[in-house]
Amino acid sequence: MKPQQVFRAYPQDVDTANQAVINRYCGRCGATCEQQHLEGGIRSACGACGFIHYKNPQPAIAVLIERDKHFVLGKRISKSLGHGQWCLPCGYVEYHEDYLSAAVREVREETTMDVRIKSIISVVTNYLKPNIHSLVTVLSAEVVNGELNAGDGMEEVRWFPYTGNFPEMAFEADTHIISRYFETNLIGAPVDLNYADPN
């Protein structure tokens, strides 16, 4: 099974129409911004202080927790995306943390379990909505402590056997990642063990 690392839920060029509303005022000095063609795209630029607004993907993590050919999915409680649908434990990397610590934190928050990160199994781009574009580092992990219970942002969490069939999934990338992991015995790339453990 070949890797797939770019997933689109909408045409990529839709976002530029919304940029004028999002960056109407300068985040640095508060002056009104103007839309300008700069560095290969339409960007909001401040005429007063020269600040340019760049829109960058949001860094996130997703974690495939595996045990005895089973994996964990959570049923989302989300106001923004995927309400009532299933996904791998996931979330955004906070500014103050590294991506491995973010993964351990998100799993604990969503499943109440502590995990040890084993490897990087993929990196994917998700064009989810015109205002949600994420770059996701996908990690494999093993449980080291705790029982599976629904935590923050999850209505339900459950171990699923890998059969190739899935419940209604929030993210296309998750289905591909899980299938590829089990069908190719994917080991992944090593991680920095100083940050991979919950302790």
Steps between C-alpha positions, in 0.01 A plus 500: 500500500652830388518796737260788452590821675273773361127497571253758368143569605478819289686664208824659622437843340171559689685649798633815332150651477472499880838653575381863477242447775731302727788753486315828468706663775867472585580264786802712594379863497123480431503704177286394202667245273492489121497193279818482293659249265814411695734203485280288274165562666239750615596617848376759748765767545501794737577835337582657836765265643571263208390183678392219264248236610603150398252215526678181593372148560433408860741235637317205650553141606296179468579184693435140397492298822528131421466186713441143381393610149251748648514881488332787685248738346302775668155634410537876478310771682596791279345836421732551204552169324395136502236507775380145569763346273802290595872578485838415641590691816628831365545870560708809445854550622512786750765769454684405822525124430673261261292270280577184701390658829190631319416146390535358852288787638224468240471123552476549877237775460285305252537141623626532863788263411875561513689390191858470387561623147672233289550655157398750233284316248399786271471875449187621322352822369126541564297764317197450727311830461600835351602616849645164619820386328716274713837332471474184709783285633355151546654287774465144623480438873455234765306524826713513814236593758127552547173372365319621189234758592353793308668826594502855365336539161386138476149361541630143490832318454542139397749235392425380144637186336660565163268350237526762224155633596458822695223690676411842357837676504562872548825505299582315179867496598431284808342223294799491267755514782339217700463278194858560389634436851335159529530388137870579462623430856623858502770559761565869438790731579659521845414781741696686768444280806562793736154634406311183403417380852223642724732535801 
